[in-house]
Amino acid sequence: KKQSGESCDDREFSKIVSDYMMYLLIMQPKLMSEVAGIGTIRFRDTLAEAERFFKGRHVKNLRDMKRASKTVLSVSNDIEPMNVKGDR
């Protein structure tokens, strides 16, 4: 069983990785889009989905990481991701 401090460390690490992935997606799309094959298709799909997500929530400046993070974190997570997206 993990101690509460370890759980906090895991959350902090997850947030750091999430922030970095968001940075790559929004600020460095060319770097991410260089991935070949199915990765390129998934990248484009993910980028389009992220743009729709933020547009639907009236986030106009995608470089406003603080607002983008708050918007993502405000989404209800009552439904398991697999039940929402499946394996597309």
Helices and strands as residue ranges (DSSP letters): H 4-27, H 29-33, H 38-56, H 65-73, H 81-85
